[in-house]
Amino acid sequence: MTNTSILTLDSVTLALPDGRLLFTDLNETFDRRRTGLVGRNGVGKSLLGQILAGQREPSSGQCRRLGPVHLLNQQVIEQSATLADLAQVSSVIAALERIEQGSVEPGDFDTVGERWDIREQLQAQLQRHGLGQLDWRQPAHSLSGGQAMRVALIGAWLSDADYLILDEPSNHLDSNARAQLLAMVQAWDRGLLVISHDRSLLAYMERIVELSSLGSQAFGGNYSFYAAQKASQTEQAQQHLARLKQEQQRQARERQRQREDLERQQARAGRQARHANQARILLDRQQQRSQATAGKQRRDHRDAQQALQGKVRDAAREMEQDIAITLHAPTPQRHAGREVLALQALRLPHGTRKPLDLRVCLGQRVGLVGANGSGKSTLLKLMNGELPAPAECLRLSGETALLDQHCSSLPGDTSVLEHLHQANSSLAQGELRSRLAQLGLDAARIELPSSLLSGGERMKAALAAVLYRERPLDLLLLDEPGNHLDLPSLAALERMLGQFRGALVVASHDAVLLQNLALDAYLQL
């Protein structure tokens, strides 16, 4: 395989609508090697993917492409009306239908190109991946999150692109679908960029590019290689900075010693001169020489201090400023052991047909698992009272909240700060800002409409509104909470849930997350 560059970033800079520079002067090339793009939430990974795909123009610099690029981003999942939209083939099918109805417009023929059998190809791939019951005309909202992602991935692999960019492609996928994704990734023989926090997926990459506050840096190897190299770099940078700070302290002590020595010499010389009965002119000359010596010493000290401070600043700039992520666990209002949820022979309107039985008390934590389309999200909505259920089949008691995988509780035209204030008007403005800052949300970003934030930032904002609401929670329902979260944020979430004393029901395909939560029971759909 030749590693000819397909995408090239040349001094690319991107400024946000609020004027903040997201990244500056990026210079990077992307070839046919499978490449993972990693970085913290809000650093601009998805926006960089849009620039690479030609869907967004940089503020300065340019991106050169040697062939067509296909981007699968989260907006496709959220904004598609039909299954054909999810697969990003609706424009081709529409042009094909117009031609079949007699259109001779050159634009329609250009749109179709060589894809005259696109409907048959799509249906064949759906059948191959266990989705043969679906049809390209079907409304996208009738699909589960996992089904929607699988259709979008099928569309990506059906594209004629020379380069694929997949933004968080393992989100919503069950274990079987993730295995299919890995097989597809390994079989793809053209350029591929995967934007992800999924370590199991990143293990199949041949190259990792990290986007951080320092810019971009490439590592030749998979995620394990990147993690080891990154840890070594960070340790070396920390040691270098520590040595420079120690040198600062040593120089400060040396300057203090020299000043004290000079002051003692001046005092001794003054006493000797007074007792020696020297002429006034000689005393003045001695004083001038002493002052000149002190002045030169101060200048030398100042120059050395400024030079060392410059080195410290340079060393500090070489280290990305990691922000510790902190989540505070809400305290339930009532005593542990009280029942908060009971299911008795509950039948779901969608998904599994098996009647469900479950009893959850304060302090218990339950994992909700099952294949895509088995009804996990539907069950969580029933538990939260968003969907109707017979009173004899479902009992709820206490304060309940659901954080779903789409952050649907967070309006796109509302700022994060305003949304959290609506959830808890009793908290002072400073406390609201402090809690959002502890989540790693930038002070300027929390005042923007949430639609302008990254998926990870929106997930953190929705999580804050659920956790810090005015009435403490008795039952917390989480639907794929790890989607969009970077690894430090996911670790903070696991720590917080470990401290949460209420009842917890969490639906997830992340086996590591479920294991770290030390669940009391599983409900298999």
Protein Blocks (a to p, Z undefined) as FASTA:
>chain_A
ZZbdfbdcehiacddfkopafbghiacdddfbdcddeddehilmmmmmmmmnopaccfbd
cdddfbdcddddfklmmmpfbfklmnopmmmmmmmmmmmnopabfklmmmnmmmmmlmmm
mmmmmmmnopampcfkbcfklpcfklmmmmmmmmmmmpccfbdcdehklgoiafklmmmm
mmmmmmpccdcddddfbfklmmmpcbdcdddfkbpaddeddfklmmmmmmmmmmmmmmmm
mmmmmmmmmmmmmmmmmmmmmmmmmmmmmmmmmmnopafklmmmmmmmmmmmmmmmmmmm
mmmmmmmmmmmmmmmmmpccdddddddddddfbdehiafbdcehiacfbhjfbdcddddd
ehiacddeddehilmmmmmmmmnopaccdfkloccedjdddddfkopmpcfkbcfklmmm
mmommbcfklmmmmmmmnopafklmmpcfklpcfklmmmmmmmmmmmmmbdcfbdcdehk
lgopafklmmmmmmmmmmpmbdcddddfbfklmmmnopabdcdZZ
